[in-house]
Amino acid sequence: MGLWRVFYADWQMECCGTPFSVGDEVTWPLLLDEGGESLGGSWSGLLGPITAPVETVREDGAEIRVLRADDGLMAALHADPEDRPESDAASAGAGAGADTWTGPGGRGAGPGHGRRVTVSGLLTVERHGARWPETTGTVRTIHLVHQDFAEIAPGSLTREPLPASRSLEAVDRSPKWFGEGRAGVLTELYVPGPRT
């Protein structure tokens, strides 16, 4: 069993999500944002390590690299741990049977299929791009994520997130529609163990 923080972006919910409340059982396709770069980064106090074997899952003819934790958490990876530059492998700092890997630009030796790794990142609900493996758990907390955005240049319609403006507001239910200044929800998801 484990308690995991999961970010559910506003546009993911508005497009394809179903609102949920504290106490609801949910099943979500999760993707690990290894660097915690969602919304401009600066999630360091909210990132958690995951130690799990790397597996290859075949879905709809595509191969997806995933982490399958002992507690039932399953999260897809943006990049294959074996695809990191050679310079990363030279700085390996593995211990207790797990390689330490902090993401595509991070450190640690690249594991083979089934090899345990420890990665840090932000778990995100991902409903686009592929059919990701899913994790089922119970929502323990929900925090509405408030964040400001700024034009990248005067008069530009393109905006970038301002991580220093981020704040969290505890709520009992996720909204379906978010509006200006609301970027999604950060939840704590209790995963009781692997489904049999």
Secondary structure by P-SEA (a helix, b strand, c coil): cbbbbbbbcaaaaacbbbbbcccbbbbbbbbbccccccccccccccbbbbbbbbbbbbcccbbbbbbbccccbbbbbccccccccaaaaaaccccccbbbbcccccccccccccbbbbbbbbbbbcccccccbbbbbbbcbbbbbbbbbbbccccccbbbbccccbbbbbbccccccccccccbbbbbbbbccccc
